[in-house]
């Protein structure tokens, strides 16, 4: 074996050891991130419709993580409306000044929620228009090594995506009209039935 052959074999062994070390580091990082995902708190804010009250839109604060979130606070990219009710030409809704989004939450357990009645499509659209609003959620949790860690999550809220859904004024008015028609049909059938069954005098 020539000196050149020894040189290249040494370089090859060194390169293989470097590659093996990189693979081991990457595997360690992936395992760490996986275990963190199983342990970290993760608080989000999102808008959803209320199945029990047609036309009402809710805000939900939820810890979808696996551990307790503490000292949860919220900041907003623009004024946050609340109690935003109305359909056609609604009044300007007030700015947030109460509730957990305003005061914060001392502790939120895994899977726990806070549900807030936000308003109706017309009132919320009056405040936000077609633009969105970012909610920055900050909270404290325990890391993989049980150290206190600060977390920050940015959630985007919008009202435009509720247009032409069950929560928008057009569909809500349509539902009211359909229900009124059903009531009128039932009353008409009842009236006809009473007249037919009415005994002769």
Secondary structure as UniProt FT lines:
FT   HELIX           3..39
FT   STRAND          43..49
FT   TURN            54..55
FT   STRAND          56..63
FT   STRAND          69..76
FT   STRAND          81..82
FT   TURN            88..89
FT   STRAND          94..95
FT   HELIX           100..103
FT   STRAND          105..108
FT   TURN            110..111
FT   STRAND          113..120
FT   HELIX           121..128
FT   TURN            129..130
FT   STRAND          132..142
FT   TURN            144..145
FT   STRAND          148..158
FT   HELIX           160..162
FT   TURN            163..164
FT   TURN            166..167
FT   HELIX           169..197
//
